[in-house]
């Protein structure tokens, strides 16, 4: 499926899709939704122009972070003078990522700089949830029940375990850069004497931190070893899995660099991890956040995966689909929602270190925390955050443990 040969879904399909996503965040009666729609929603039969698709400017530009929660939510008007379902559909469905004319990066990733979120500076604005709240307010206006679902874990801590034995090299490079002979010698001793690697120690520290803080984190484990993938031996991987199984931790797959468009390789890696972990793995995050819509979604669907934590921008923290609650992408080929639940990835540790200006680290962290606090205040929310085990080796990454 590509943007050029896409047949727009009809109004009924859009409504069904919005209802499915809305119902993942709110409890309500479908008949009541239809009643609200007929009475309050814009009643025209507008279909979007695929060559000029855009969010209604009123909802997209006037309610951007951090002022969003003071305006649209307190709007008490009974009518909606914009196409609220279409706004939700465009943001959640993955539509903009079908536009292959938008330049992708060297890893074949859809980029923040070419997104609508960058264009309108709304990457920290949960536009979809603002519109959900507007719909919920109309239920209450009519005396109908529409309550947010209870979310036990608003922030899901997740960890990509890419490397378990290359910490010595990272330590060596740091020693070389800063002309620190002690670090250089320590790194060489770890390598030569096959001592426990700093990255494996960091993995153990991470597991211990999660245990001490009662965090039920998800560990996305990588099977394939290559320059672009993981650096570990099968022995170390089995040892790490043993630690996770002992702690009864949740294990997901972190499939290799090339799996985003290669089902055969994906299938091979998933089967191997299932065998090594003695589990039926259903949760995933793509390596390097390499995700091509809908090719990757179709592969994951074919392999029976249920939950994905990939959808965030590598080079910018925020909300790739302008939602702070889990959602379903849209299957344009079959005119129905995909059944894989997408958890919005708000933050990846390496975004702050490898992509954004390190001098602005504190400012960026403050902005992220401010955003999370506002989300907690205004909405039911559930987002994913990513910390690699290597971030806890205190070599290249420093301060994440605190």
Secondary structure, DSSP 8 states (H G I E B T S, - for coil): --STT-----HHHHHHHHHHHHHTTEEE-HHHHHHHHHHHS--S-----TTS----HHHHHTT-TTTGGGTTTT---SS--S-HHHHHHHHHH-GGGG-TTS-B-TT--B-GGGSHHHHHT-TT--HHHHHHHHHHHHHHHTT--EEE---S-SEEEEEEE-BSS-HHHHHHHHHHHTT-HHHHHHHHHHHHTT---HHHHHHHHHHHHHHHTT---EEEE---BSTTSBB--HHHHHHHHHHHHHTT-EEEE---TTGGG-HHHHHHHHHHHHHHHTS---EE--GGG---TTHHHHHHHHTT--EE---SBTTB-S-TTS-SS-EEEEETTTTEEEEEEE--EEEEHHIIIIIS-GGGHHHHHHHHHHHHHHHHHHS---EEEE--GGGGSSSSS-SS--
